[in-house]
Amino acid sequence: MTPYAFPNHQEFRDRERELGALRTWYADAGADPIFIVLGRRRVGKSWLMREFAHGLRADILVCDETLPSNQLQRFAAQLRDSVGVPLALRSAADLFEVLFGLGRQEPYLAIIDEFPNLLGHGGRADSELAAVLEDQLGRSRTKFLLAGSQVMTMDRLLRPRAPLYGRARRLTVPPMSFQQSRPFLEPQHSGPELIERFAIAGGMPRYLQQLGARGTLRASICRAVLDPLSAPLYDEPRTVLSMELTEPTIHFTLLATLARRQQSSLADLTSATGLDRGLLGRYLNVMRELFLVDAAAPMFSTAKQRKHRYRVRDNLMRFWFAYVFPNQGILSSLRDVGPFFDAAIAPHIPEFVSCAFEEVCRDWVRLHFNTEVGSWWGLSLNELRRSRQRTSEEIDVVAGTGGRAVVVGEAKWTNRQMSPQVLTELRDFKIPALEQAQVDTRTAQVVLFSKSGFHPALHAEAVSGRVRLVDLHELLST
């Protein structure tokens, strides 16, 4: 049997953590023979599995939405070269028997992509796989990778009382970080453009390919997202939600509400949607599992103190619900979407990008200080609240552990140099409020991040050693 050769092997980027987990599993003869790969549509599961299979004795079977009998007929033809004789597959059990047989003498990898399609139409493919597995244990060196873009369906395969429960491992493929995404954007883009593109595409390889193409940001957004007739991502969020969720209307409402603001509390969402808090929490949890929504608590807060804030985690979803979803009628009537971008989107790009920029800065701190990183918000100093001068404080970047801050910093994505006022506010109001919340800041280093450089007065502070300044060049040199 000829080893599998991935045609796009040279183009594959990163995913070292996931590949390492798969390689360790495959090399372990005593490991569970099934690995279930979960991840949203467009996150790169198919390429990951093919890269892993590169050079191995492997077959890749891709299920579709036709009847299982049609799929089995197609798989029989595909597997003929591997088996060496014509096949007749009457059931999923027959298919699994053949795949286990291919690993009778040597290790063999069977990848079944879009597995939920084989479960459709009343199919019992997971039950049949479990039954055949029981019969083949110890007699075959075949291992299975099962994947699908319907995350919730795939997740159900691993729940208690499911046929494969206790017989399979789970690998969740998350969206890429900014650093992992850079190969999709370089060398055609550099400097601020890297963060701008990531702020809209997020860490999804397919979105990065579309929005990372050469050309201006305006041209890329118009071509890939805004044009109703030809933009490949114009309906992408709707497709993702329709595939995954049984009640997309409520999830659309929540995502649209969250996209209008950077982050919202549960109370804010309850007020905006009218949904019961318990029901709202369940919907938010589903979207968190899909990496659509994130929940954050202030750094150093205890479980009892935590008041989570929710935000749209997927950058393309946030962009789509902010600018496309509420303007679909307008966009569908335009011959040229360029003027719409100029009027409705371009003035808000800096504010939109700032959220992603803060996350990139937190990643930089995480890498350089090797500690937990987040943001912090809380009450202003008591005397300031009593006098109604200030009510609350927020700090963009806070790092540390055990009640002791290691880094306290701010991040500004503007076209102006960072003003000394940013440092003054941090020292006079924000750090004291953090100390009032029982956080030890005595040895914390102040780190300031700026897209457009720093006022000379801040450079003087940096020379004194009291402050560290990180400009865009240093941030992107990591």
C-alpha positions in Angstrom: 0.0 0.0 0.0 1.4 3.4 -1.0 1.8 5.9 1.8 -0.6 8.8 1.7 0.9 12.0 0.2 -0.7 15.3 1.2 -0.7 17.5 -1.9 -0.5 20.7 0.2 2.2 19.5 2.6 4.6 22.3 1.7 1.9 24.9 2.4 0.8 23.6 5.8 1.5 26.0 8.7 1.8 25.6 12.5 -0.6 23.4 14.5 2.4 21.8 16.2 0.5 21.2 19.4 -2.3 19.3 17.7 0.1 17.4 15.4 2.2 16.4 18.5 -0.9 15.1 20.3 -1.9 13.0 17.2 1.6 11.6 16.7 1.9 10.6 20.4 -1.5 8.8 20.2 -0.6 7.0 16.9 2.7 5.8 18.3 1.1 4.4 21.5 0.0 0.8 20.7 -2.1 0.8 23.9 -4.0 4.0 23.2 -7.7 4.2 22.4 -8.0 3.4 18.7 -10.3 6.3 18.0 -9.6 10.0 18.1 -12.5 12.4 17.6 -11.4 15.8 16.1 -13.8 18.6 16.9 -13.7 22.1 15.4 -15.8 24.6 13.6 -16.1 24.8 9.9 -13.1 26.5 8.3 -10.8 26.0 11.3 -8.5 23.7 9.4 -9.4 20.2 10.6 -9.2 18.6 7.2 -5.8 20.0 6.5 -4.6 19.1 9.9 -5.6 15.4 9.5 -4.1 15.2 6.0 -0.9 16.7 7.2 -0.8 14.1 10.0 -1.5 11.3 7.5 1.3 12.5 5.2 3.7 9.6 4.8 1.5 7.0 6.7 -0.5 4.0 5.5 -3.7 5.9 5.4 -7.0 6.4 3.6 -9.2 9.5 3.8 -12.9 9.0 3.4 -15.1 12.2 3.1 -18.8 11.7 3.9 -21.3 13.8 2.1 -25.1 14.5 2.4 -26.2 11.6 0.1 -27.8 8.5 1.5 -25.4 6.2 3.4 -25.8 3.5 0.7 -24.5 5.9 -1.9 -21.6 6.9 0.3 -20.7 3.2 1.0 -20.7 2.5 -2.7 -18.2 5.4 -3.3 -16.0 4.3 -0.4 -15.9 0.7 -1.8 -14.5 2.1 -5.1 -12.0 4.3 -3.2 -10.7 1.5 -1.0 -10.3 -1.0 -3.9 -6.6 -0.1 -4.4 -5.8 -0.4 -0.7 -7.5 -3.7 -0.3 -6.5 -5.1 -3.7 -9.9 -6.7 -4.6 -13.4 -5.3 -5.4 -15.5 -4.6 -2.4 -19.2 -4.7 -1.6 -20.1 -2.6 1.4 -23.7 -3.1 2.5 -23.5 -1.3 5.9 -21.2 0.9 8.0 -20.2 -2.2 9.8 -18.9 -3.7 6.6 -16.9 -0.6 6.0 -15.3 -0.7 9.5 -14.5 -4.4 9.1 -12.5 -3.6 6.0 -10.7 -0.7 7.7 -9.8 -2.8 10.6 -8.6 -5.5 8.2 -6.2 -3.1 6.6 -4.4 -2.8 9.9 -4.1 -6.5 10.6 -0.3 -6.7 9.8 0.9 -3.1 10.0 -0.3 0.2 11.5 -3.0 1.8 9.4 -4.8 5.1 9.7 -8.5 5.5 8.7 -9.7 9.1 8.5 -13.4 9.7 8.2 -14.2 13.4 7.6 -17.6 14.9 8.1 -18.6 11.8 10.0 -22.0 13.2 11.1 -23.2 12.8 7.4 -22.7 9.0 7.9 -24.9 9.2 11.0 -27.7 10.9 9.1 -30.9 9.5 7.8 -31.4 7.3 10.9 -27.9 5.8 10.5 -26.2 4.1 13.4 -22.6 4.4 12.3 -21.3 5.1 15.8 -23.1 2.0 17.2 -21.8 -0.1 14.4 -18.2 1.2 14.9 -18.4 0.4 18.6 -19.6 -3.1 17.9 -16.9 -3.9 15.3 -14.3 -2.3 17.6 -15.2 -4.7 20.4 -14.7 -7.7 18.1 -11.4 -6.3 16.7 -9.7 -5.3 19.9 -6.2 -6.8 20.0 -6.5 -8.1 16.4 -5.8 -4.9 14.4 -3.5 -2.0 14.4 -6.0 0.3 12.7 -6.6 3.7 14.3 -9.4 6.0 13.4 -9.7 9.8 13.1 -13.3 10.9 13.0 -14.1 14.6 12.3 -17.0 16.8 11.5 -17.9 20.5 11.3 -21.0 20.0 13.3 -19.3 20.5 16.7 -22.3 19.7 18.8 -23.1 16.5 16.9 -19.5 15.3 17.2 -19.4 16.2 20.9 -22.4 14.0 21.5 -20.4 11.0 20.4 -18.3 11.3 23.5 -21.1 11.8 26.1 -22.0 9.1 28.7 -24.2 6.4 27.3 -23.1 7.2 23.7 -21.8 4.0 21.9 -18.2 5.4 21.7 -18.1 6.8 25.2 -14.9 5.5 26.9 -13.5 4.2 23.6 -12.3 7.5 22.1 -10.2 10.5 22.8 -11.1 14.1 22.0 -9.0 16.7 20.2 -10.5 20.2 19.9 -9.0 22.4 17.1 -9.3 26.0 18.2 -8.9 29.1 16.0 -5.3 30.2 15.6 -3.6 32.9 17.7 -2.2 36.0 16.1 1.3 34.6 15.9 0.0 31.4 14.4 -2.0 33.4 11.8 0.9 35.5 10.6 2.2 33.1 7.9 -1.2 33.6 6.1 -0.6 37.4 6.1 3.1 37.7 5.4 5.0 38.8 3.4 2.1 40.5 1.5 1.3 42.6 4.6 3.4 44.1 7.4 3.2 46.4 10.3 -0.2 47.7 11.3 -1.8 45.8 8.3 -1.0 42.5 10.1 -3.1 43.3 13.1 -5.8 45.0 11.0 -6.3 41.9 8.9 -6.2 39.6 11.9 -8.7 41.8 13.7 -11.3 41.1 11.0 -10.4 37.5 9.9 -9.5 36.1 13.3 -7.7 32.8 13.5 -9.6 30.9 10.9 -7.3 29.8 8.1 -10.0 30.1 5.4 -10.9 33.7 6.5 -7.2 34.6 6.7 -6.7 33.4 3.1 -9.5 35.5 1.8 -8.7 38.7 3.8 -4.9 38.3 3.6 -4.8 38.6 -0.1 -2.7 41.4 -1.6 -4.4 44.8 -1.9 -5.8 47.4 0.4 -7.9 46.6 3.5 -10.8 48.3 1.8 -10.5 46.2 -1.4 -10.1 43.0 0.6 -13.2 43.6 2.8 -15.3 44.7 -0.1 -14.3 41.7 -2.2 -14.4 39.0 0.5 -17.2 40.1 2.9 -19.4 43.0 1.7 -20.4 42.1 -1.9 -23.7 40.1 -1.7 -23.3 38.6 -5.2 -19.7 37.4 -5.1 -18.1 37.8 -1.6 -17.1 34.3 -0.4 -17.7 35.3 3.2 -20.8 37.3 2.8 -23.1 34.5 4.2 -20.4 32.6 6.1 -21.6 33.5 9.7 -25.2 32.6 8.8 -24.0 29.2 7.4 -21.9 28.4 10.5 -24.8 29.2 12.8 -27.4 27.3 10.8 -25.1 24.2 10.7 -24.5 24.2 14.4 -27.5 25.6 16.2 -31.1 24.4 16.5 -32.4 27.9 17.5 -30.2 30.3 15.5 -32.7 33.2 15.9 -31.8 33.6 19.6 -28.1 33.2 18.9 -28.3 35.8 16.1 -29.9 38.2 18.6 -27.2 37.6 21.2 -24.4 38.0 18.7 -25.9 41.1 17.2 -26.3 42.6 20.7 -22.7 41.7 21.7 -21.3 43.0 18.4 -22.7 46.5 19.1 -20.4 46.9 22.1 -17.0 45.6 23.0 -18.2 43.5 25.9 -21.4 43.0 28.0 -22.4 41.7 31.4 -25.1 39.1 31.8 -27.3 41.8 33.2 -26.7 43.9 30.1 -27.7 41.0 27.9 -30.7 40.2 29.9 -31.9 43.8 29.6 -31.2 43.9 25.9 -32.8 40.6 24.9 -35.5 40.0 27.6 -34.3 36.5 28.0 -34.3 34.7 31.4 -30.7 34.7 32.9 -30.6 30.9 33.2 -31.7 30.4 29.6 -29.3 33.1 28.5 -26.5 31.4 30.3 -27.2 28.1 28.4 -27.1 29.8 25.0 -23.9 31.6 25.9 -22.3 28.4 27.0 -23.1 26.7 23.6 -21.5 29.6 21.8 -18.5 29.5 24.1 -18.0 25.8 23.1 -18.0 26.9 19.4 -15.4 29.6 20.1 -17.9 32.2 19.0 -18.2 34.0 22.4 -15.7 34.5 25.2 -16.3 35.1 28.9 -13.8 37.0 30.9 -13.5 37.9 34.6 -11.2 40.5 36.1 -7.7 39.3 36.8 -7.2 38.2 40.5 -11.0 37.9 41.1 -12.2 34.9 43.1 -15.0 32.6 42.0 -17.4 34.4 44.3 -16.4 37.8 43.1 -16.4 37.1 39.4 -18.8 39.0 37.2 -18.1 37.8 33.7 -18.2 40.0 30.7 -19.1 38.5 27.4 -17.8 39.4 23.9 -17.8 38.0 20.4 -14.6 36.0 20.2 -14.7 35.2 16.5 -13.4 38.4 14.8 -15.2 37.8 11.5 -18.5 37.2 13.4 -18.0 40.4 15.3 -17.4 42.3 12.1 -20.3 40.7 10.2 -22.8 41.3 13.0 -21.6 44.9 13.4 -21.6 45.9 9.7 -23.1 43.3 7.4 -26.1 41.8 9.3 -27.8 45.1 10.1 -27.2 46.5 6.6 -28.0 43.5 4.3 -30.9 45.4 2.6 -28.6 48.4 1.8 -25.8 46.2 0.6 -28.0 44.1 -1.7 -29.2 47.3 -3.4 -25.7 48.7 -4.2 -23.8 48.3 -7.4 -20.6 49.3 -5.7 -20.1 48.5 -2.0 -16.9 50.7 -1.8 -18.7 53.9 -0.8 -20.6 52.0 1.9 -17.3 50.9 3.3 -16.0 54.5 3.2 -19.0 55.9 5.0 -20.1 53.1 7.4 -17.0 51.1 8.2 -13.7 53.0 7.6 -14.3 55.6 10.4 -14.8 52.8 12.9 -11.9 50.6 11.9 -9.4 51.9 14.6 -11.9 51.3 17.4 -12.8 47.9 16.0 -9.1 46.9 15.7 -8.3 48.1 19.2 -9.9 45.1 20.8 -7.7 42.6 18.8 -4.7 44.8 19.5 -5.1 44.5 23.2 -5.3 40.7 22.9 -2.1 40.7 20.8 -0.4 42.8 23.6 -1.6 40.3 26.2 -0.2 37.5 24.2 3.2 39.3 24.1 3.2 39.6 27.9 2.2 36.0 28.2 5.2 35.0 26.1 7.8 37.3 27.7 6.7 37.0 31.4 5.4 33.4 31.3 2.5 34.1 33.6 -1.3 34.4 33.6 -2.5 37.5 31.7 -5.8 39.2 31.4 -7.4 42.6 31.9 -8.9 44.1 35.1 -11.9 46.2 35.9 -13.3 47.3 39.2 -14.4 50.1 41.5 -12.5 53.4 41.6 -10.9 54.5 44.9 -13.5 54.9 47.6 -12.9 58.6 48.1 -13.3 59.3 44.3 -16.6 57.3 44.2 -17.9 59.2 47.3 -17.1 62.5 45.6 -18.5 61.1 42.3 -15.3 62.1 40.4 -14.8 58.5 39.2 -16.9 55.4 39.5 -14.9 52.5 37.9 -11.5 51.7 36.5 -10.2 49.4 33.7 -6.7 48.3 32.9 -6.0 46.7 29.5 -3.2 44.4 30.5 -2.6 42.8 33.9 -0.4 39.8 34.5 0.5 37.9 37.7 -0.5 35.2 40.0 -1.4 34.6 43.6 -2.7 38.1 44.2 0.6 39.7 43.0 0.8 41.7 39.8 3.9 41.3 37.6 2.8 43.6 34.8 0.3 46.4 34.6 -0.1 48.1 31.3 -2.2 49.9 28.7 -2.5 49.5 24.9 -3.5 52.2 22.5 -4.4 51.7 18.8 -4.5 55.2 17.5 -2.7 57.3 14.9 -1.3 59.6 17.6 1.7 59.1 19.9 0.7 57.8 23.3 0.2 60.8 25.7 1.8 61.0 29.1 -1.8 61.3 30.4 -2.1 57.5 29.9 0.7 56.9 32.4 -0.6 59.5 34.8 -4.1 57.9 34.8 -2.6 54.5 35.4 -0.4 55.7 38.3 -2.9 58.0 40.0 -6.2 56.1 39.6 -6.0 52.6 38.1 -3.1 51.1 40.0 -4.4 52.4 43.3 -7.8 50.9 42.5 -6.1 47.6 41.8 -4.4 47.8 45.2 -7.7 48.7 46.8 -8.9 45.3 45.4 -6.2 43.6 47.5 -3.7 43.1 44.6 0.0 43.5 45.4 1.5 45.9 42.8 4.7 46.8 44.6 7.0 45.0 42.1 4.8 45.2 39.0 6.4 46.5 35.9 4.5 49.1 33.9 4.4 48.2 30.2 2.8 50.5 27.6 1.9 49.4 24.1 1.3 51.9 21.2 0.7 51.6 17.5 2.1 55.1 16.8 4.9 55.5 19.2 5.2 57.5 22.4 5.5 61.1 23.6 9.1 62.2 24.5 8.0 62.4 28.2 7.3 58.7 28.2 10.6 58.0 26.6 12.2 59.8 29.5 10.3 57.5 31.9 11.6 54.5 30.0 15.2 55.7 30.3 14.7 55.9 34.1 13.7 52.2 34.1 10.3 52.9 35.6 8.3 52.1 32.5 8.8 49.8 29.5 7.6 51.0 26.1 6.7 48.5 23.4 6.1 49.9 20.0 4.6 48.1 17.0 8.0 47.1 15.7 9.0 45.3 18.9 5.6 43.8 19.3 5.8 42.2 15.8 9.4 41.2 16.2 8.5 38.3 18.5 
